[in-house]
Amino acid sequence: MAQKDDKKIALKIVIGDKVKEVTFEELCLSNNLAQEALVRLLLKKKFFKSEELLKEMEQVRKERYRSSGEKPKKE
């Protein structure tokens, strides 16, 4: 595993006279944890069903991730 010095810094947080460097890896993990917690809360509070979430994720995947040269599908 690479040393922290080898990792790219995504952002620096300054609180008073202290500076915290956040790597892209740390930022990605933090975002994933927050997203998972938010989805769990929304499901617990019954804002939507898990099936609806999966359907919407599939739709986003189709819209965002396509092979090069493939044209977007109009619905």
N, C-alpha and C positions, 0 to 999 in steps of 0.2 A: 504494500500500500504506500502511496506517495506521502511524503512529508507535507505538513501544512504549508511550508514555504513554496512547495511545488504547485499548490492549488491556486486557482485564480480567485481573486476576491470579487464578489458580486457587489458588495456595498460596505460602507463603513458607517457605524452608528456612533454618534458622539453624544455622550451624556456627561455634562459638566466638563471635567478635564480628562475623562477616560474615553478611549476610542476602542470600539469592538469591531473587528473585521469579520465579515460573514462571507463564507465561501459559497460558490454556486451550489455545491452539494448540500450544505447546511440550509440554504434558502429553499432548495427543492424539497428537502425533507420536511421543513417547517410548513411549506405550502401544502404538501400532501397530508400531513397530520391535521392541519386546520380544515382542509376540504373534507376529509373523512369524518371528522367530528361534526362538521356542519351537516353533512348528509345524514349521519346517524340521528342528530337532533330533529331534522326535518321529517325523517321517517317515524321516529318515536311520537312526534306531535301530529302525525298523520296529515301532513301537508300534501303528500303524494304517496303512492304505493311504489314498492321497489320495482315492480314490473314497468311502471311509467318511467322511472329513472333509467332503467336498462334500455327501454325503447328510445328515449331521448338521447342517450349516449350513443346508441347505434346510428341515429340520425346525424348527430354531430360528426361521428367518425366518417360517415359517408360523405358529408359535406366538406370536411377538412382534409381528410387523408385519402388521397387518390393517387394512382400511379401517374407518372409524367405522361403527358399526351392525352390523358383521359379528360373528356369534357365534363363539366358539372352537369348533373341531372336536374332538370326542372320539374318541380312537382306542383 
